[in-house]
C-alpha cells in the first residue's frame, strides 16, 4: 500500500511571506506511523514544493492520500480531494488537523472518504491496518473518525488523545529540508509538541477547544528524550502555553541541564506566569530559552477583560520587564478589535516602542469557527471566504473607521513595527524589497475582496 501525505498551499498571498515557516510535524507523525506499519509513504509539502499534486499522483500512484491544513487552507484541502478523485476515484482521501477536528462537518463532501475529528493517531493507525480492501462495517468501531457510507456521513464517537502515546517523529523530511523552516530569526527551527489543548478560558482561543477541551500534558522525560535527538539548534515548543505546571517546568530545566543539551528554545507563556514565577523564568533562560511568546493581546484592562484573559495591563508591563531583565526575547502578540480608532493604533505602537519590544505581532480581531466568540459574532460576519480567517483580514465591519481606513492604519502599524524591530537588530531578512513585496501582496489580497 502507498500513502501520500499532503500539506497544501495557502490561498492567501500575504500568508506566503515566509516570516514563520514551521515543519509539517503533523505529517511527520503520520509518516512515522506509516513506516511502523510498513506502508510506502511520502510527504508532499506544497508550501515549498512547486510541483502539481496531479504530477505527484501520477508518479507515486498512492492508494490513500491524507491532507492536513489549517483554517485558511480549508478550501484548498477540499480542492485537493477533488483533484485526487478526478485522477483516480478509487484512491481513498482522508483529511485531518486541528481545524478539521473542531469543524469536521465543513468537510462533508463527496470527494472525501475519512475525516479525523480526534487529535489521537490511533484512528489513522487503524485505517492503515485495514488496508484498501475491507468491509465498510469495520469502520464502525474506529472512534475519532467520520466516514462516508454511500451518500451518508457517519460520525463515530469522539476520542481523546494522550500525548504520551505520541511516537518520536521520524524527521527525515525536516532533516532534508532544514533550510525551509524557521520561526522569525530562529533558523533553521524544529518544532515539538508536549500537550493537547489549553487549561485557560480565553474567549477567542481555538486551541483550548482541541481534544474535547481536555488539557493533557506529555511526560516531560519523553519530551526531553525527543529534544535530545533532534538535529537542530533551535526548538520551538508549540503548546498553546508550555508554562503551566511549575513542577513540570522545573523538571524540564533540570533534565536539559543534566543532559547538557545546548539548544535555543522558543516557548509560549501567559504574562501572569512570568510575573508570578520570576525565578523559574531566570532558570529557563539559563537552560536555553531565548524567546517566550506571550499573548499580551491589549494594553488596557477593559479590552483584556472582554477577552476573558484573566490578566491586566500591569501584568503585561511587568512581564515585559522581567523577560528583558533576564535577556529573554518577549515575542508579544496583540489584537486590534473592531472598535479601534486611529488613536488606538497610534497608542498601541507607542506602547510597544516605549516597552522596547523587539518582536510584536498584531492580529485583527477574528472570531474562529468552533469558539465561543464565533457563536457571538457569526450573524455579523461580512464574508464567508474562509481563507480570510488569517488574522490579517477583516471578517467583521469596523465601527469607528471605514474598512479602507482600518486596513491602512493596520498596514502602517505593521510596517512601523517591522522597522522598529529592525532598528532593535532583529528581522535581518527585512530589506526594502521585502517591504515592497509585502505591500504588493497585502494590497493584492485586499483586491480579492
Secondary structure, DSSP 8 states (H G I E B T S, - for coil): -EEEEEE---S-SGGGSTTEE---HHHHHHHHHHHHTT-EEEEEETTT--S-HHHHHHHH--SEEEEE--GGGHHHHHHHHHHHHHH-TTSEEEEESHHHHHSGGGG--TT--EEE-SS-SHHHHHHHHH-SS--GGGGGG-TTEEEEETTEEEE-------GGG------HHHHHSGGG-EETTEES-EEE--EES-SS--TT-SGGGGGGG--EE--HHHHHHHHHH-S-SEEEE-SS-S---HHHHHHHHHHHHHTT---EEEEEE-HHHHHH-HHHHHHHHHTTEEEEEEEEE-SSHHHHHHTT----HHHHHHHHHHHHHTT-EEEEEEEE-TT--HHHHHHHHHHHHHTT-SEEEEEE----TTSHHHHHHGGG-S---GGG-SSSS-SS--SSS-HHHHHHHHHHHHHHHHHHHHHTT--TT--HHHHHHHHHHHHHHHHT-
